[in-house]
Amino acid sequence: MATNNNQSIPLYRNPQKPMPLQQPTTISAKSLMHHTLHPEFTEKYVLGQELGSGGFGFVVSAYERETGIERAVKFIIRKKVPSSAWVHDPDMGPIPLEIYVLKHVHHPNIIQYCDSYQDDIFFYLVMELHGTQWTAESPTHSPALSENSQSTIEEEEDEIEPSPRQFVRRTSCDLFECIEQHKYFEESNARKIFKQIVECVAHLDNLGVCHRDIKDENIVIDQNFQVKLIDFGSAVLIPRHANKKLFTRFYGTVSYASPEILLQKPYRAEPADIWSLGILLYTLLFGEIPFPDPKSAISGPILKPKHRVSMQCKHLIASLLEKDPDQRPTIHQVLNHAWLNQE
């Protein structure tokens, strides 16, 4: 994925020959071009590069003005939040469940909540920024937007016209890009990465939270293979007394979806997350998903691996990818599996 130069936006002053305004090209730039950001947010942060976008909204990097620390800001579009994904926070009132979960859940392998704001259009979820830009020629640390190019620029002369906000699209720091660069991982490194995810999913399970969109693109990873789970936009709360709760809607990713979801059956979130972990582990080890299409995931065999792995590893993959959700292990059984606990 190519990146553009991270240059500040110039202010053109020549009234005889005005320069053409640069048109926004990213989702974030188009969405924020005519939007006035929350004043407390702009007082504390300077926006930088676009990190990603989706149906929920978009994610942009930001720098703390006082410290220079770089953060990730997820702009969640209010009207895109499903009615079932709201929760009442004692301090903030009604907020998206994603913000609530990150605010109240703390784990070294879950992205850390830093701050949040809201206006009539967006919720702003400010988080730590973790990971290495795997496909970039060199890491980028300077913001693509200068402090002088905020939406509240004060014009010194009538001729000054600021260009619209521009957010350069930044190279991803996620596990998908990491796998693309490495092709696949040896068992020892795959184990190191996978165990961290299993530990944080087990922690979420203890708190009655299911992620429901576990995949390589929702895991950020650094050069030391330290990982953090991100994007809780599909997460659900499951009270202890309702551990057999069934869901009929799916907001995740088809290639990581379990057979019961693909068959459009009511499904339990916990076994569905276990299946997604199986897809993830196979992808870590072999650089591809184990089923070429949904039909194969429903009734077909797992693709024959390109190279050998240990019997314990094969056993774990097979158990995670059981077609019958009742036959899959629990997350705590996965955590205690012999393969994950090798030295």
Long-range contacts (C-beta under 8 A, 24 or more apart in sequence): 1-135, 1-169, 1-171, 1-172, 1-177, 3-136, 3-140, 3-168, 3-169, 3-170, 3-171, 4-168, 4-169, 5-168, 6-49, 6-140, 6-142, 6-143, 6-144, 6-168, 7-144, 8-144, 8-145, 8-146, 8-148, 8-149, 9-145, 9-146, 9-149, 9-162, 9-163, 9-165, 9-166, 10-163, 11-148, 11-149, 11-153, 11-160, 11-161, 11-162, 11-163, 12-160, 12-161, 12-163, 13-157, 13-159, 13-160, 14-159, 15-159, 18-159, 18-161, 21-161, 21-163, 21-164, 22-163, 22-164, 22-166, 23-164, 24-164, 24-165, 24-166, 24-167, 25-166, 26-50, 26-53, 26-58, 26-166, 26-167, 26-168, 26-169, 27-53, 27-58, 28-53, 28-58, 28-59, 28-60, 28-75, 28-165, 28-167, 29-164, 29-165, 29-166, 29-167, 31-57, 31-58, 31-75, 32-75, 32-151, 32-165, 32-167, 33-164, 33-165, 35-121, 35-122, 35-151, 36-119, 36-151, 36-152, 37-119, 37-150, 37-151, 38-117, 38-118, 38-119, 38-124, 40-117, 41-117, 41-124, 42-150, 42-152, 44-115, 45-71, 45-73, 45-126, 46-143, 46-145, 46-146, 46-147, 46-150, 47-73, 47-143, 47-145, 47-165, 47-167, 48-143, 48-144, 48-145, 48-167, 48-170, 49-140, 49-143, 49-144, 49-167, 49-168, 49-169, 49-170, 50-167, 50-168, 50-169, 50-170, 51-170, 51-172, 52-172, 55-80, 56-80, 56-81, 56-233, 57-122, 60-167, 61-129, 61-143, 61-170, 62-126, 63-143, 65-147, 70-129, 70-141, 71-114, 71-115, 71-126, 71-127, 71-128, 71-129, 72-111, 72-126, 72-127, 72-128, 72-129, 73-124, 73-125, 73-126, 73-127, 74-98, 74-124, 74-125, 74-127, 75-122, 75-123, 75-124, 76-122, 76-123, 76-124, 76-125, 76-233, 77-121, 77-122, 78-118, 78-120, 78-121, 78-122, 78-123, 81-123, 82-251, 84-236, 85-233, 87-237, 92-116, 92-118, 95-123, 96-123, 96-233, 97-232, 97-235, 97-236, 97-237, 98-125, 98-231, 98-232, 98-233, 98-235, 99-123, 99-125, 101-209, 101-232, 101-235, 101-237, 102-127, 102-232, 105-203, 105-204, 105-207, 105-209, 107-199, 107-200, 107-203, 107-204, 108-200, 108-228, 109-196, 109-197, 109-199, 109-200, 109-227, 109-228, 109-229, 110-200, 110-203, 110-204, 110-228, 110-229, 111-220, 111-228, 111-229, 111-230, 112-228, 127-230, 128-228, 129-173, 130-173, 130-220, 130-222, 130-226, 130-228, 131-173, 131-174, 131-220, 131-221, 131-222, 131-228, 132-173, 132-178, 132-221, 132-222, 132-223, 133-170, 133-171, 133-172, 133-173, 133-177, 134-171, 134-172, 134-173, 134-177, 134-178, 134-180, 134-181, 135-171, 135-172, 135-177, 135-180, 135-181, 136-171, 140-170, 140-171, 144-168, 144-170, 172-217, 173-220, 173-221, 173-222, 174-216, 174-217, 174-218, 174-219, 174-220, 174-221, 175-216, 175-217, 175-219, 175-220, 175-221, 175-227, 176-215, 176-216, 176-217, 178-216, 178-221, 179-216, 179-283, 179-284, 179-287, 183-287, 184-284, 184-285, 184-286, 184-287, 184-306, 185-284, 185-285, 187-285, 187-309, 187-310, 187-313, 189-225, 190-281, 190-284, 190-285, 191-339, 191-340, 191-342, 192-225, 193-221, 193-225, 193-227, 193-284, 194-277, 194-280, 194-281, 194-284, 194-340, 195-340, 196-226, 196-227, 197-227, 197-229, 197-277, 197-280, 198-277, 198-331, 198-334, 198-335, 198-340, 199-335, 200-228, 200-229, 201-229, 201-273, 201-277, 201-331, 202-331, 202-332, 202-334, 202-335, 205-270, 205-330, 205-331, 205-332, 208-237, 208-238, 208-239, 208-240, 209-235, 209-236, 209-237, 209-238, 210-235, 210-236, 210-238, 210-269, 210-270, 210-272, 210-273, 211-235, 211-273, 212-236, 212-250, 212-251, 212-252, 212-269, 212-272, 212-273, 213-251, 213-252, 213-253, 213-256, 213-276, 214-256, 214-273, 214-276, 214-277, 214-280, 215-252, 215-253, 215-255, 215-256, 215-276, 215-279, 215-280, 216-280, 216-283, 217-253, 219-280, 236-269, 238-269, 238-270, 243-270, 244-268, 245-269, 252-276, 254-294, 255-279, 255-289, 255-291, 256-280, 257-294, 257-297, 258-297, 258-325, 259-297, 259-298, 259-299, 259-323, 260-325, 262-294, 262-297, 262-298, 263-298, 267-325, 268-325, 270-330, 270-331, 271-325, 271-326, 271-328, 272-325, 273-331, 274-320, 274-325, 274-328, 274-329, 274-330, 274-331, 274-334, 275-320, 275-321, 275-325, 275-328, 277-320, 277-334, 278-317, 278-319, 278-320, 278-321, 279-321, 281-316, 281-317, 281-320, 282-317, 282-321, 285-309, 285-313, 285-317, 290-317, 290-321, 298-323, 299-323, 310-339, 312-337, 312-338, 312-339, 312-342, 313-339, 315-339, 316-340
